[in-house]
Amino acid sequence: MAMPLRQTVRVASYLFEQKMVRRREKFPLIVELEPLFACNLKCEGCGKIQHPAGVLKQRMPVAQAVGAVLESGAPMVSIAGGEPLMHPQIDEIVRQLVAKKKFVFLCTNALLLRKKIEKFTPSPYFAFTVHIDGMRERHDESVAKEGTFDEAVAAIKEAQRRGFRVTTNSTFFNTDTPQTIIEVMNFLNDDLKVEEMMLSPAYAYEKAPDQDHFLGVTQTRELFKKAFDGGNRRRWRLNHSPLFLDFLEGKADFPCTAWAIPNYSLFGWQRPCYLMADGYVPTYRELIEKTDWDKYGRGKDDRCDNCMAHCGYEPTAVLATMGSLKESIRAARETVASNRAK
């Protein structure tokens, strides 16, 4: 894990309070906040921009966005969309959440980052998370626009120069090979030296235009097992728990805990996760208490059968780590090692 020590301590304390003090069975680890669905790209694997034009024009008010996060009580927020930098008040949303000492990750394709960066202030509670899906040719093909990779790289360097924390998120499809994963992760880790990296197998999002290149469970396990070979997994500054990486390789299996990374969008709290829309509710409490969580997951819902997405399984791995002294020590050692390497 490459999570900063401040964030590690805060999240660990939060988990201890929820599990051991409040004895809560379900609680959020991080909120996926979508203050808009509009985007300046048309990625083939994304279904968010398939909404009607009227919906794509909507922007969530600042008070509503901040209020939803505070209502949930989660210590971390991932602001996505759509492209968040298209929201005219995105800097104010970030500022207010940071003021509440929430760890905020603004997910962006970075096309507007250099233009908008003056609106933001570096903080240990804030990071730009830039989406990079491969080296130049593969990335530009995945987002259907040439020049996107080069602009993203330039934006990352500029943000780093200004003192911002920069992390990345990479999604991989069945057109990827262990070598394409290794190439881009080496580039991000060794050349760009981003602070943390996330990786995820592409989930078969039902509204995505391209339905032919999503990974199955067996493919995912084989792909990541080979990519992690040779010490890459320990060398890369991956923002994942060791048990989640075990899960990707097929060394461990877990049930889905989508309730731990809930999604809040223009429509409200989404059931059961940001990848599946089985209705929306106005409050987080209603999401938790009135959703039949037992009917979701592999072997229960056909739509879940090939899912190994971070939003469903990383929190399970985190909770499993917390419940094991051995795994807690393992995770702590990797965190310390990663922070020393920065």
PEDATA-V95726 format. One record per residue. N is the residue number from 1. PHI is phi as a letter, one per 40 degrees, with the letter a starting at -180 (999 if undefined). D_CENTER is the distance of its C-alpha to the mean C-alpha in whole Angstrom. Layout:
n	phi	d_center
N	PHI	D_CENTER
N	PHI	D_CENTER
This chain:
n	phi	d_center
1	999	14
2	b	14
3	c	13
4	d	16
5	d	19
6	d	19
7	c	16
8	d	16
9	c	20
10	c	18
11	c	16
12	c	19
13	c	21
14	c	19
15	c	19
16	c	22
17	c	23
18	c	22
19	c	23
20	c	26
21	c	28
22	c	27
23	f	26
24	c	24
25	c	23
26	b	19
27	a	17
28	c	14
29	c	12
30	a	9
31	c	10
32	c	8
33	b	11
34	b	12
35	c	15
36	a	17
37	b	16
38	c	18
39	a	17
40	c	19
41	b	18
42	b	19
43	c	17
44	c	18
45	c	15
46	b	14
47	b	16
48	c	15
49	c	18
50	c	21
51	c	21
52	d	25
53	d	26
54	c	27
55	c	23
56	c	22
57	c	24
58	c	23
59	b	21
60	c	20
61	c	23
62	d	21
63	c	23
64	c	21
65	c	18
66	c	19
67	c	21
68	c	18
69	c	16
70	c	19
71	c	20
72	c	17
73	g	18
74	c	14
75	c	14
76	b	11
77	b	9
78	b	7
79	c	9
80	b	9
81	i	12
82	f	14
83	b	14
84	d	14
85	c	17
86	c	19
87	c	19
88	c	22
89	b	22
90	c	18
91	c	19
92	c	21
93	d	18
94	c	17
95	d	20
96	c	21
97	c	17
98	c	18
99	c	22
100	c	21
101	g	19
102	c	15
103	c	13
104	b	11
105	b	9
106	c	10
107	c	8
108	a	11
109	c	13
110	g	16
111	c	19
112	b	20
113	c	18
114	c	22
115	c	24
116	b	22
117	c	21
118	c	24
119	c	23
120	b	21
121	b	22
122	d	20
123	a	19
124	c	18
125	c	16
126	b	14
127	a	12
128	c	12
129	b	9
130	c	11
131	c	10
132	b	12
133	b	13
134	i	17
135	c	20
136	d	22
137	c	23
138	c	20
139	c	18
140	c	20
141	c	21
142	c	18
143	b	18
144	f	21
145	a	22
146	c	24
147	g	24
148	c	20
149	c	19
150	c	22
151	c	21
152	c	18
153	c	19
154	c	22
155	c	19
156	d	17
157	c	21
158	c	22
159	c	19
160	c	20
161	c	24
162	c	23
163	g	22
164	c	18
165	c	15
166	b	13
167	b	10
168	b	9
169	b	7
170	b	9
171	b	10
172	b	13
173	b	16
174	c	20
175	c	21
176	c	20
177	b	22
178	d	21
179	c	23
180	c	20
181	c	17
182	d	20
183	c	21
184	c	18
185	c	16
186	c	20
187	c	20
188	c	17
189	c	18
190	c	21
191	c	22
192	c	20
193	f	19
194	c	15
195	c	15
196	a	12
197	b	10
198	b	7
199	b	9
200	a	9
201	c	12
202	c	12
203	c	13
204	c	16
205	c	15
206	c	19
207	c	19
208	c	18
209	c	21
210	c	21
211	b	21
212	c	23
213	b	20
214	c	18
215	c	18
216	c	20
217	c	19
218	c	22
219	c	21
220	c	18
221	c	19
222	c	22
223	c	20
224	c	18
225	c	21
226	c	23
227	c	20
228	c	20
229	c	24
230	g	26
231	g	24
232	c	21
233	d	18
234	c	20
235	c	21
236	c	17
237	c	15
238	c	12
239	c	10
240	a	10
241	c	13
242	d	16
243	c	17
244	c	13
245	c	15
246	d	18
247	c	16
248	c	15
249	c	19
250	g	21
251	c	22
252	a	21
253	b	20
254	a	18
255	c	18
256	c	15
257	b	15
258	c	13
259	c	15
260	c	13
261	b	9
262	c	12
263	b	11
264	b	14
265	b	15
266	d	19
267	c	20
268	h	19
269	c	17
270	c	16
271	c	17
272	c	16
273	a	12
274	c	11
275	c	12
276	b	16
277	b	18
278	b	21
279	h	22
280	b	21
281	b	22
282	c	23
283	b	22
284	c	19
285	d	22
286	c	23
287	d	20
288	c	20
289	c	24
290	b	25
291	b	22
292	c	24
293	c	21
294	c	23
295	c	24
296	b	20
297	h	19
298	c	21
299	g	24
300	b	24
301	b	23
302	d	23
303	c	20
304	c	18
305	c	20
306	b	18
307	c	15
308	b	13
309	c	9
310	d	7
311	c	7
312	c	11
313	b	12
314	c	10
315	c	12
316	c	15
317	c	15
318	c	14
319	c	17
320	c	19
321	c	19
322	c	20
323	c	23
324	b	24
325	c	26
326	d	26
327	c	22
328	c	22
329	c	24
330	d	23
331	c	19
332	c	21
333	c	23
334	c	20
335	c	19
336	c	22
337	c	22
338	c	19
339	c	20
340	c	24
341	c	23
342	c	21
